[in-house]
Amino acid sequence: MVKLSLCMIVKNEEASLPTCLQSVRGTADEIIIVDTGSSDSTVEIAKGFGAKVIHHKWQDDFAEARNVSLDSASGEWILVLDADEELPEDTQKKIKKFVSNLKADGVEILVRSELPEDDAARYDESKIVRLFRRRDEFRYIMPIHEQIRQSIENAGGKIVASDLTIVHHGYARQQVQGKAGEPAHGENRAERNLRILFKAVSLAPNDPYIHYQIGATLMSIGKRNDAFMEFNRILELEYKRLGSAILDKLFMKISQLLLEQNNYDKAIEFAEKSLRLNNQNVISRYVAAISYLAVDKIKEGYNYLLKIRENMDPNIRLGKNLDELIAACVKVLGHV
């Protein structure tokens, strides 16, 4: 059986680290943890799980810290987790068997991120390379939203999909580390991310991916006008190189902001751009439906609402509101 190394970077994660490390017991053969300055019991918890702890000064660069963890790993394969993540039981059982005879160099894992209660969706899903062979040329890039994919591909490595899953609990939490209300344990997550992103964009002003992450962060903290301006900057760049998954989310977010501005025709335009990339995007379909209803195109809006109900995704929190809108459309259209 292959040897699997778990590599992590942490700071003041005493609240979430035990759940994370418990989820890899019996799966990871070694645990490498880079601690960037914890003042709570994070280090003691890590050592209690048998981890090798490396103390490293934080440089405002996630890729740099990730690569420090890779340097100390000895396994044939590396799994990367954050402290607010865990492996579900089925993935715990399958992960080593999955890579045991694999010819590829990297594996996409579905990262399911739980969202706050007031979000229209219960979770967001992204396929990210979090499992890969240990090779010197495989290194993380980008100071935030760091990625390993590019270096694997640049080295001629092959990346494959999988049915493995990571559950991420952290998006509902704004505090970066430690307990809310204890600023000494960490700054606000969005403030930290924006600081690093603005530094990154100053070095690469035409990078649409960095601008997307800035816009998404601004939108998440309610700075909707600033987010809208940032997303519009992307449309002036070579935005198509973002790839279909990010473009889908970009168009969806733009459509949401346009709907809030009562710019219904443009909201429809961008919602439908999103749907052409991903016809399962329920949020974009909902934005299109509401926008069509707002411009008195009841039939079009009704058809979109029906599609949502016919393929109701348990991830979406529309519920009663959806039924009320469909009933109102039926009343106007005069049929069921």
DOBA-677600 format. One record per residue (C-alpha): residue in three letters; x, y, z. Coordinates in pm, 1 decimal, padded with zeros to 6 digits, always signed. Last residue first. Layout:
N
+------+----------+----------+----------+
| rest |       xx |       yy |       zz |
+------+----------+----------+----------+
|  ala |        X |        Y |        Z |
...
+------+----------+----------+----------+
END
This chain:
336
+------+----------+----------+----------+
| rest |       xx |       yy |       zz |
+------+----------+----------+----------+
|  val | -05149.7 | +02494.1 | -01448.0 |
|  his | -05335.9 | +02756.8 | -01651.7 |
|  gly | -05447.5 | +03119.6 | -01639.9 |
|  leu | -05112.6 | +03281.7 | -01718.0 |
|  val | -05149.2 | +03535.1 | -01437.7 |
|  lys | -05269.4 | +03284.0 | -01177.2 |
|  val | -05015.2 | +03026.6 | -01289.7 |
|  cys | -04738.5 | +03285.7 | -01249.2 |
|  ala | -04851.1 | +03363.2 | -00893.2 |
|  ala | -04854.8 | +02991.7 | -00808.4 |
|  ile | -04501.3 | +02952.5 | -00945.6 |
|  leu | -04382.5 | +03247.4 | -00736.1 |
|  glu | -04542.2 | +03109.5 | -00420.8 |
|  asp | -04390.3 | +02765.3 | -00477.4 |
|  leu | -04042.1 | +02915.5 | -00519.7 |
|  asn | -04072.8 | +03127.9 | -00205.9 |
|  lys | -04176.1 | +02823.8 | -00002.8 |
|  gly | -03850.2 | +02638.2 | -00066.9 |
|  leu | -03568.8 | +02846.8 | -00212.5 |
|  arg | -03283.7 | +02714.7 | +00005.3 |
|  ile | -03080.8 | +02532.4 | -00260.6 |
|  asn | -02852.2 | +02235.3 | -00184.0 |
|  pro | -03142.7 | +01990.7 | -00196.1 |
|  asp | -03148.5 | +02058.7 | -00572.5 |
|  met | -03497.2 | +02061.2 | -00719.1 |
|  asn | -03484.8 | +01934.8 | -01075.3 |
|  glu | -03853.4 | +01976.0 | -01154.8 |
|  arg | -03876.6 | +02274.4 | -00919.5 |
|  ile | -03591.2 | +02463.5 | -01084.8 |
|  lys | -03716.2 | +02378.5 | -01432.5 |
|  leu | -04061.7 | +02504.4 | -01335.0 |
|  leu | -03914.6 | +02834.9 | -01219.8 |
|  tyr | -03736.8 | +02877.6 | -01555.1 |
|  asn | -04060.4 | +02811.6 | -01742.3 |
|  tyr | -04248.1 | +03062.0 | -01525.4 |
|  gly | -03991.3 | +03333.6 | -01595.8 |
|  glu | -04024.5 | +03281.7 | -01969.9 |
|  lys | -04404.9 | +03278.0 | -01952.4 |
|  ile | -04418.2 | +03584.8 | -01729.2 |
|  lys | -04213.1 | +03812.9 | -01950.2 |
|  asp | -04340.2 | +04111.4 | -01754.7 |
|  val | -03997.1 | +04277.5 | -01719.8 |
|  ala | -03975.2 | +04183.3 | -01350.2 |
|  leu | -04093.8 | +03827.5 | -01424.9 |
|  tyr | -03802.5 | +03783.3 | -01666.8 |
|  ser | -03560.8 | +03911.7 | -01401.9 |
|  ile | -03697.7 | +03675.5 | -01137.0 |
|  ala | -03659.4 | +03376.2 | -01370.6 |
|  ala | -03310.7 | +03474.4 | -01487.5 |
|  val | -03192.5 | +03515.5 | -01128.0 |
|  tyr | -03342.9 | +03174.1 | -01043.0 |
|  arg | -03166.8 | +03006.4 | -01335.9 |
|  ser | -02839.8 | +03168.9 | -01232.6 |
|  ile | -02885.0 | +03040.2 | -00876.4 |
|  val | -02980.2 | +02692.6 | -00999.8 |
|  asn | -02660.5 | +02642.7 | -01200.0 |
|  gln | -02731.9 | +02302.8 | -01356.8 |
|  asn | -02705.8 | +02433.5 | -01714.1 |
|  asn | -02339.4 | +02510.8 | -01655.6 |
|  leu | -02152.6 | +02701.5 | -01926.5 |
|  arg | -02463.4 | +02804.9 | -02118.8 |
|  leu | -02628.7 | +02865.7 | -01782.2 |
|  ser | -02369.4 | +03126.3 | -01687.8 |
|  lys | -02420.4 | +03315.7 | -02011.0 |
|  glu | -02794.5 | +03289.3 | -01940.5 |
|  ala | -02751.2 | +03456.3 | -01604.5 |
|  phe | -02534.9 | +03721.9 | -01770.1 |
|  glu | -02795.3 | +03822.3 | -02028.2 |
|  ile | -03087.8 | +03791.0 | -01786.0 |
|  ala | -02916.7 | +04027.7 | -01541.2 |
|  lys | -02848.3 | +04264.2 | -01831.6 |
|  asp | -03217.6 | +04278.1 | -01914.4 |
|  tyr | -03313.0 | +04311.4 | -01547.8 |
|  asn | -03096.9 | +04604.9 | -01442.6 |
|  asn | -03287.9 | +04638.5 | -01115.6 |
|  gln | -02955.2 | +04705.0 | -00936.6 |
|  glu | -03004.9 | +04393.2 | -00722.4 |
|  leu | -03064.7 | +04197.9 | -01044.6 |
|  leu | -02738.1 | +04334.9 | -01183.4 |
|  leu | -02556.0 | +04212.5 | -00872.4 |
|  gln | -02699.7 | +03862.3 | -00908.8 |
|  ser | -02614.9 | +03853.9 | -01280.9 |
|  ile | -02255.4 | +03956.6 | -01208.2 |
|  lys | -02228.8 | +03675.6 | -00951.6 |
|  met | -02359.9 | +03416.6 | -01198.8 |
|  phe | -02132.1 | +03542.5 | -01477.1 |
|  leu | -01828.7 | +03507.7 | -01249.6 |
|  lys | -01939.6 | +03168.3 | -01117.3 |
|  asp | -01975.6 | +03024.4 | -01467.1 |
|  leu | -01648.6 | +03190.0 | -01569.2 |
|  ile | -01473.5 | +03018.7 | -01277.3 |
|  ala | -01588.6 | +02670.2 | -01387.5 |
|  ser | -01547.4 | +02743.2 | -01760.7 |
|  gly | -01182.6 | +02845.0 | -01752.3 |
|  leu | -01027.1 | +03173.9 | -01644.3 |
|  arg | -00861.8 | +03206.9 | -01984.4 |
|  lys | -01183.8 | +03360.9 | -02112.6 |
|  tyr | -01121.5 | +03671.5 | -01902.0 |
|  glu | -00846.7 | +03815.5 | -02117.7 |
|  leu | -00909.7 | +04156.4 | -01959.4 |
|  glu | -01188.0 | +04414.3 | -02000.6 |
|  leu | -01446.6 | +04168.7 | -01865.4 |
|  ile | -01230.1 | +04132.5 | -01554.5 |
|  arg | -01261.4 | +04503.4 | -01480.1 |
|  asn | -01638.2 | +04454.7 | -01474.8 |
|  phe | -01600.0 | +04201.0 | -01194.8 |
|  glu | -01403.2 | +04453.8 | -00989.8 |
|  met | -01663.2 | +04727.7 | -01041.5 |
|  phe | -01940.0 | +04488.5 | -00933.4 |
|  ala | -01742.0 | +04388.1 | -00624.0 |
|  asp | -01696.2 | +04751.5 | -00524.2 |
|  asn | -02069.7 | +04809.5 | -00564.9 |
|  arg | -02154.2 | +04497.0 | -00362.6 |
|  lys | -01934.3 | +04557.7 | -00061.4 |
|  gly | -02144.1 | +04312.4 | +00141.8 |
|  ile | -01867.0 | +04100.9 | +00289.7 |
|  ser | -01905.7 | +03814.3 | +00040.5 |
|  met | -01920.0 | +04055.9 | -00252.9 |
|  leu | -01580.0 | +04201.4 | -00163.9 |
|  thr | -01432.5 | +03851.1 | -00143.4 |
|  ala | -01581.3 | +03748.4 | -00478.9 |
|  gly | -01452.8 | +04067.0 | -00641.1 |
|  ile | -01100.8 | +04020.5 | -00505.5 |
|  gln | -01104.0 | +03653.7 | -00611.2 |
|  tyr | -01214.0 | +03750.0 | -00962.0 |
|  his | -00945.2 | +04019.6 | -00985.2 |
|  ile | -00683.2 | +03759.8 | -00891.6 |
|  tyr | -00815.1 | +03524.2 | -01160.0 |
|  pro | -00828.1 | +03799.1 | -01423.9 |
|  asp | -00451.8 | +03866.4 | -01401.9 |
|  asn | -00396.4 | +04203.1 | -01568.0 |
|  pro | -00257.3 | +04386.1 | -01263.7 |
|  ala | -00000.6 | +04114.1 | -01181.7 |
|  leu | +00234.2 | +04259.3 | -00918.4 |
|  ser | -00022.0 | +04505.4 | -00779.1 |
|  val | -00275.6 | +04223.9 | -00808.0 |
|  ala | -00080.2 | +04011.1 | -00560.4 |
|  lys | -00056.6 | +04286.0 | -00297.4 |
|  phe | -00427.4 | +04353.5 | -00338.4 |
|  leu | -00494.3 | +03981.4 | -00295.5 |
|  ile | -00286.3 | +03956.4 | +00023.1 |
|  arg | -00463.5 | +04248.7 | +00189.0 |
|  leu | -00799.3 | +04129.7 | +00056.6 |
|  asn | -00754.8 | +03784.2 | +00206.8 |
|  arg | -00653.4 | +03919.4 | +00547.2 |
|  glu | -00939.3 | +04166.2 | +00557.9 |
|  ala | -01183.5 | +03896.2 | +00444.3 |
|  arg | -01074.4 | +03653.4 | +00716.3 |
|  asn | -01087.6 | +03912.9 | +00994.8 |
|  glu | -00767.4 | +03914.6 | +01191.7 |
|  gly | -00636.0 | +03645.4 | +01416.5 |
|  his | -00579.9 | +03522.0 | +01767.5 |
|  ala | -00517.7 | +03866.6 | +01912.1 |
|  pro | -00858.2 | +03964.9 | +01775.8 |
|  glu | -01038.6 | +03742.2 | +02029.0 |
|  gly | -01405.1 | +03820.4 | +01966.7 |
|  ala | -01455.4 | +03516.0 | +01749.0 |
|  lys | -01238.1 | +03232.2 | +01869.5 |
|  gly | -00908.4 | +03131.9 | +01714.1 |
|  gln | -00801.9 | +03178.3 | +01357.3 |
|  val | -00934.5 | +03356.3 | +01050.1 |
|  gln | -01254.8 | +03495.5 | +01201.0 |
|  gln | -01524.9 | +03527.3 | +00935.7 |
|  arg | -01678.0 | +03184.3 | +00988.5 |
|  ala | -01954.8 | +03055.2 | +00761.3 |
|  tyr | -01691.4 | +02977.9 | +00499.4 |
|  gly | -01506.2 | +02741.3 | +00734.6 |
|  his | -01674.6 | +02403.7 | +00733.8 |
|  his | -01503.6 | +02242.9 | +00433.7 |
|  val | -01597.0 | +01881.5 | +00356.9 |
|  ile | -01347.7 | +01698.5 | +00134.2 |
|  thr | -01474.4 | +01446.3 | -00119.5 |
|  leu | -01336.8 | +01163.5 | -00336.3 |
|  asp | -01527.3 | +01057.3 | -00648.9 |
|  ser | -01222.5 | +01122.0 | -00865.6 |
|  ala | -01101.6 | +01328.5 | -01161.4 |
|  val | -00757.7 | +01288.1 | -01316.7 |
|  ile | -00448.8 | +01507.6 | -01351.0 |
|  lys | -00154.1 | +01406.8 | -01571.1 |
|  gly | +00194.5 | +01548.8 | -01522.0 |
|  gly | +00392.4 | +01716.3 | -01798.3 |
|  ala | +00597.1 | +01929.8 | -01557.7 |
|  asn | +00396.2 | +02239.3 | -01652.9 |
|  glu | +00077.7 | +02042.6 | -01577.6 |
|  ile | +00193.0 | +01958.7 | -01226.3 |
|  ser | +00316.0 | +02316.2 | -01173.5 |
|  gln | -00019.0 | +02457.5 | -01286.6 |
|  arg | -00229.2 | +02226.8 | -01071.8 |
|  ile | -00062.9 | +02307.8 | -00738.2 |
|  gln | -00275.5 | +02612.8 | -00659.7 |
|  glu | -00284.6 | +02889.4 | -00399.6 |
|  his | -00606.1 | +03075.8 | -00333.9 |
|  ile | -00359.5 | +03320.8 | -00177.2 |
|  pro | +00012.0 | +03386.7 | -00242.3 |
|  met | -00013.1 | +03220.8 | -00586.1 |
|  ile | +00195.1 | +02908.6 | -00670.2 |
|  tyr | +00229.8 | +02569.7 | -00504.8 |
|  arg | +00509.6 | +02337.4 | -00608.1 |
|  phe | +00532.1 | +02007.8 | -00794.7 |
|  glu | +00888.1 | +02012.5 | -00929.7 |
|  asp | +01030.4 | +01825.8 | -00630.7 |
|  arg | +00782.8 | +01539.3 | -00671.1 |
|  arg | +00545.9 | +01399.5 | -00410.8 |
|  arg | +00250.4 | +01267.9 | -00607.4 |
|  phe | -00078.1 | +01452.5 | -00579.9 |
|  leu | -00398.0 | +01486.5 | -00377.1 |
|  arg | -00562.7 | +01826.7 | -00326.6 |
|  val | -00626.7 | +01913.1 | -00691.5 |
|  ile | -00953.3 | +02106.1 | -00671.8 |
|  lys | -01306.0 | +02037.4 | -00793.4 |
|  ser | -01532.9 | +02303.5 | -00646.4 |
|  glu | -01864.1 | +02283.2 | -00462.8 |
|  asp | -02056.9 | +02552.4 | -00276.5 |
|  tyr | -02288.7 | +02471.1 | +00010.7 |
|  arg | -02632.8 | +02538.8 | +00153.3 |
|  ala | -02726.0 | +02769.9 | -00131.9 |
|  ala | -02934.4 | +03088.9 | -00116.5 |
|  asp | -02705.2 | +03217.3 | +00159.6 |
|  asp | -02858.6 | +03339.6 | +00485.4 |
|  glu | -02758.6 | +03025.0 | +00674.7 |
|  pro | -02388.2 | +03071.0 | +00594.7 |
|  leu | -02221.6 | +02835.0 | +00341.3 |
|  glu | -02070.6 | +02486.8 | +00377.6 |
|  ser | -01785.1 | +02422.8 | +00136.1 |
|  arg | -01785.0 | +02093.4 | -00053.8 |
|  val | -01439.4 | +02029.1 | -00198.7 |
|  leu | -01467.0 | +01765.3 | -00473.6 |
|  ile | -01122.1 | +01613.5 | -00519.1 |
|  glu | -00916.4 | +01637.3 | -00838.5 |
|  val | -00621.6 | +01397.0 | -00837.8 |
|  gly | -00265.3 | +01463.4 | -00947.6 |
|  asp | +00021.1 | +01258.2 | -01090.6 |
|  ala | -00165.5 | +00996.2 | -01296.9 |
|  lys | -00072.5 | +00628.3 | -01330.8 |
|  leu | -00285.1 | +00518.9 | -01035.5 |
|  asn | -00220.1 | +00174.5 | -00890.3 |
|  ser | -00245.5 | +00261.8 | -00519.0 |
|  val | -00405.3 | +00603.5 | -00576.9 |
|  phe | -00770.1 | +00500.4 | -00534.7 |
|  lys | -00688.8 | +00237.8 | -00271.2 |
|  lys | -00535.5 | +00508.1 | -00057.3 |
|  ile | -00842.6 | +00734.4 | -00087.1 |
|  lys | -01123.9 | +00484.0 | -00058.9 |
|  lys | -01188.3 | +00426.9 | +00312.8 |
|  gln | -01127.8 | +00784.3 | +00426.4 |
|  thr | -01334.7 | +00902.0 | +00129.0 |
|  asp | -01634.7 | +00700.8 | +00250.6 |
|  glu | -01594.1 | +00834.6 | +00604.4 |
|  pro | -01595.6 | +01200.9 | +00505.7 |
|  leu | -01252.9 | +01370.5 | +00509.8 |
|  glu | -01231.9 | +01688.9 | +00711.9 |
|  glu | -01183.2 | +02061.3 | +00668.6 |
|  asp | -01147.6 | +02354.2 | +00909.5 |
|  ala | -00778.7 | +02274.8 | +00968.6 |
|  asp | -00699.2 | +02295.8 | +00599.4 |
|  leu | -00617.3 | +01981.6 | +00402.2 |
|  val | -00350.8 | +01872.8 | +00153.2 |
|  leu | -00294.5 | +01504.1 | +00071.0 |
|  ile | +00049.4 | +01405.7 | -00054.9 |
|  trp | +00140.6 | +01078.8 | -00227.8 |
|  glu | +00463.5 | +00877.7 | -00225.4 |
|  gly | +00513.3 | +00981.4 | +00135.0 |
|  ser | +00824.0 | +01154.6 | +00272.0 |
|  ala | +00694.2 | +01504.5 | +00349.3 |
|  ser | +00925.2 | +01772.1 | +00489.4 |
|  asp | +00961.3 | +01981.4 | +00172.5 |
|  leu | +00586.5 | +01963.2 | +00108.4 |
|  ser | +00517.9 | +02150.1 | +00433.5 |
|  val | +00753.3 | +02433.2 | +00335.7 |
|  asn | +00576.6 | +02442.3 | -00002.0 |
|  arg | +00245.3 | +02510.3 | +00167.8 |
|  ala | +00400.6 | +02803.8 | +00357.1 |
|  glu | +00528.7 | +02962.1 | +00036.1 |
|  ala | +00197.9 | +02901.1 | -00140.8 |
|  phe | +00004.4 | +03064.3 | +00144.5 |
|  asp | +00202.8 | +03387.4 | +00127.2 |
|  asp | +00157.0 | +03662.4 | +00386.1 |
|  gln | +00508.7 | +03570.6 | +00511.4 |
|  trp | +00417.0 | +03378.5 | +00827.8 |
|  lys | +00724.4 | +03266.1 | +01021.4 |
|  his | +00763.5 | +02888.1 | +01030.0 |
|  his | +00750.9 | +02636.6 | +01313.1 |
|  ile | +00746.7 | +02280.0 | +01179.8 |
|  val | +00532.9 | +02025.3 | +01361.5 |
|  lys | +00563.4 | +01652.1 | +01287.8 |
|  ala | +00223.6 | +01515.5 | +01376.5 |
|  gly | +00160.1 | +01225.1 | +01613.2 |
|  phe | -00202.6 | +01313.1 | +01686.3 |
|  gly | -00103.1 | +01455.6 | +02024.2 |
|  lys | +00163.5 | +01656.3 | +01842.7 |
|  ala | -00109.0 | +01836.9 | +01651.6 |
|  ile | -00309.5 | +01906.5 | +01966.9 |
|  glu | -00000.3 | +02045.4 | +02141.2 |
|  val | +00075.9 | +02269.9 | +01844.3 |
|  thr | -00281.2 | +02405.4 | +01827.9 |
|  ser | -00303.4 | +02480.3 | +02201.1 |
|  asp | -00324.9 | +02860.8 | +02163.6 |
|  ser | -00059.1 | +03114.5 | +02062.9 |
|  ser | -00002.5 | +02975.9 | +01713.6 |
|  gly | +00271.6 | +03133.6 | +01503.1 |
|  thr | +00286.5 | +02996.3 | +01148.9 |
|  asp | +00257.3 | +02626.9 | +01231.0 |
|  val | +00356.5 | +02396.5 | +00945.0 |
|  ile | +00203.7 | +02055.2 | +01005.7 |
|  ile | +00327.8 | +01733.2 | +00849.2 |
|  ile | +00117.9 | +01428.2 | +00933.1 |
|  glu | +00240.1 | +01080.0 | +00843.7 |
|  asp | +00077.1 | +00757.9 | +00732.3 |
|  ala | -00253.1 | +00932.8 | +00659.4 |
|  thr | -00556.4 | +00703.5 | +00643.1 |
|  gly | -00579.7 | +00531.5 | +00983.2 |
|  arg | -00659.8 | +00861.5 | +01146.1 |
|  val | -00744.8 | +01108.8 | +00871.3 |
|  ser | -01083.3 | +01223.7 | +01008.0 |
|  gln | -00942.0 | +01257.6 | +01360.6 |
|  leu | -00697.6 | +01514.8 | +01225.6 |
|  cys | -00973.0 | +01740.3 | +01095.4 |
|  thr | -01197.0 | +01706.6 | +01399.1 |
|  pro | -00903.1 | +01780.0 | +01633.8 |
|  leu | -00796.7 | +02086.1 | +01426.7 |
|  ser | -01124.5 | +02278.0 | +01450.1 |
|  ala | -01124.2 | +02459.2 | +01784.5 |
|  glu | -00747.0 | +02452.8 | +01844.7 |
|  glu | -00680.6 | +02625.0 | +01512.5 |
|  asn | -00452.0 | +02904.6 | +01627.3 |
|  lys | -00233.0 | +02900.4 | +01314.5 |
|  val | -00213.9 | +02619.2 | +01065.1 |
|  ile | -00046.7 | +02490.8 | +00746.7 |
|  met | -00115.6 | +02132.0 | +00644.7 |
|  cys | +00042.2 | +01832.3 | +00470.5 |
|  leu | -00098.0 | +01479.4 | +00509.2 |
|  ser | +00150.7 | +01222.5 | +00378.0 |
|  leu | +00028.6 | +00897.8 | +00220.8 |
|  lys | +00247.8 | +00588.0 | +00187.2 |
|  val | +00122.6 | +00351.4 | -00081.9 |
|  met | +00000.0 | +00000.0 | +00000.0 |
+------+----------+----------+----------+
END
